[in-house]
């Protein structure tokens, strides 16, 4: 994995459980030794340095607060170790407590705090000594959904105020999309794509990322390019493609197999027949209030679309699907890399 | 008008043949079941501890004649014990011995546990070796040490003279004899403290340690600020167990010194054994031991209360 984080950047390491993102973070922190490779902070190699020499602070998934210490003692512990005078410790603790709105909790023990409050204390302890790099290992995963949304905003705001280079590990794509300056997507121990959230969403580098980012997930249909006819055979239907596409596919496809990826919001559903539309049958509809998710069957394929909430759709009803070819992603059948 | 109907009204969910009486008896039966289940255990505990304790209290209020036969109720046993210089001398020896051995055993147990807490094959073997002394019968340990510490033909003096050090009369002087029985206890029971503290150490959460490493704490600071405070409840448990055990120590003194030289190692248990077995004054012995029991309970209570207070104040 080769990854460079810019000064002051908020980079999110995103990937499924077990993809190695936490291990990468722990290696950067110095809690685990890499079997090979080098880690630099600024221009300084830190691979063989102890965690305390790296000037890094970290927020753990479990908060890792010192259970026997009060909130004040927890927050000021990094300063106490550095023999910072008491008065200065108190001043800094008050400043941090103000920022994190935990001023009234300073005398409590972690046991007497809620999840969100513990999270703030963990943030406070990490921020009080103004580290070079700020690491967060799934810090919101133990919070309930509402608090998670709130803390997401808080952390983003805190980063913009303090400007500390931050690396944030999560498996939650919403957290990644909403908080990151750039997202690094990992899978199977490898970096799959490093880009800004919008680019990741609109230009996924490969089939895995296309399917991983976005909810509901991108429709992925396997297809077979009929070179002579200039058509893509998708089993249930055949797609005529224009000259420009034909040239691109001819140049970039390694074989004849491919995957077509279409985001649910790019699928148009019509209840009345359309001549160029693909005939489908409604399998199930899921109303979400502001929109509705329609899952349809086209032969053996399942296609998901986001439609208007008041669209009258019934189970087993016949519908016609269309999509804008500019919004279709084509992935190579064998390398799974994006072609178009 | 509705009274008659209400009287005759039946619960639609109730089985027609299930009368109010049977329902109540089932409830009563279910309610009593846990008590029936723990009854055998309660009886066993009663037979093994409460009855003997009650009997010893009864004995402590009995006067005994020269032949050891009960000679009627007396309240003077407690007064005799509490005004006896010998008793308080033994109490002093018992407490000095207890505080000495427990402090050293706890310290050594903690150091050993910290040294071998890392998971590796060698450490695994070492842990087994370290708990061997605890498995040997105290009486056997006493006999082995009596042979080893023998002033004339013991291996201890042989080793001392082999490296050019003067020989020591281990069991012959007051201080040496006292230190020797302490040594035997420390050798045998440090492993218990070690084992309890090791179990505690290995169950501590690892996250605070990683946080402390990142916060910049040195190994010593981690020990002082994280390990010891988190281990406090475990240390108190080990302390209570060892204190209760050391206060009633008998075997080592019985085998090694018989309370001597003079009364230098005459701990309460041994003094009371002598009073009961040699002078047949079972009432006096029971009263003396009951007072020791009260001290033991008080001491344990204080330690457990400290532990509970700590747990209430801290801990996630």
HADDOCK unambig.tbl for C-alpha pairs under 7 A between the chains (distance, minus, plus):
assign (segid A and resid 51 and name CA) (segid B and resid 213 and name CA) 6.21 0.50 0.50
assign (segid A and resid 51 and name CA) (segid B and resid 214 and name CA) 5.26 0.50 0.50
assign (segid A and resid 52 and name CA) (segid B and resid 213 and name CA) 6.09 0.50 0.50
assign (segid A and resid 52 and name CA) (segid B and resid 214 and name CA) 5.17 0.50 0.50
assign (segid A and resid 52 and name CA) (segid B and resid 215 and name CA) 6.39 0.50 0.50
assign (segid A and resid 52 and name CA) (segid B and resid 216 and name CA) 4.21 0.50 0.50
assign (segid A and resid 56 and name CA) (segid B and resid 214 and name CA) 6.75 0.50 0.50
assign (segid A and resid 57 and name CA) (segid B and resid 214 and name CA) 6.06 0.50 0.50
assign (segid A and resid 57 and name CA) (segid B and resid 215 and name CA) 6.89 0.50 0.50
assign (segid A and resid 64 and name CA) (segid B and resid 207 and name CA) 4.89 0.50 0.50
assign (segid A and resid 64 and name CA) (segid B and resid 208 and name CA) 4.86 0.50 0.50
assign (segid A and resid 64 and name CA) (segid B and resid 211 and name CA) 6.37 0.50 0.50
assign (segid A and resid 65 and name CA) (segid B and resid 208 and name CA) 6.12 0.50 0.50
assign (segid A and resid 66 and name CA) (segid B and resid 208 and name CA) 5.83 0.50 0.50
assign (segid A and resid 67 and name CA) (segid B and resid 314 and name CA) 6.04 0.50 0.50
assign (segid A and resid 67 and name CA) (segid B and resid 315 and name CA) 4.53 0.50 0.50
assign (segid A and resid 67 and name CA) (segid B and resid 316 and name CA) 5.19 0.50 0.50
assign (segid A and resid 68 and name CA) (segid B and resid 229 and name CA) 6.79 0.50 0.50
assign (segid A and resid 68 and name CA) (segid B and resid 230 and name CA) 6.96 0.50 0.50
assign (segid A and resid 68 and name CA) (segid B and resid 314 and name CA) 4.62 0.50 0.50
assign (segid A and resid 68 and name CA) (segid B and resid 315 and name CA) 5.45 0.50 0.50
assign (segid A and resid 78 and name CA) (segid B and resid 215 and name CA) 4.92 0.50 0.50
assign (segid A and resid 78 and name CA) (segid B and resid 216 and name CA) 6.67 0.50 0.50
assign (segid A and resid 81 and name CA) (segid B and resid 216 and name CA) 6.86 0.50 0.50
assign (segid A and resid 81 and name CA) (segid B and resid 217 and name CA) 6.12 0.50 0.50
assign (segid A and resid 109 and name CA) (segid B and resid 314 and name CA) 6.20 0.50 0.50
assign (segid A and resid 110 and name CA) (segid B and resid 316 and name CA) 6.02 0.50 0.50
assign (segid A and resid 111 and name CA) (segid B and resid 314 and name CA) 6.96 0.50 0.50
assign (segid A and resid 111 and name CA) (segid B and resid 315 and name CA) 6.01 0.50 0.50
assign (segid A and resid 111 and name CA) (segid B and resid 316 and name CA) 4.24 0.50 0.50
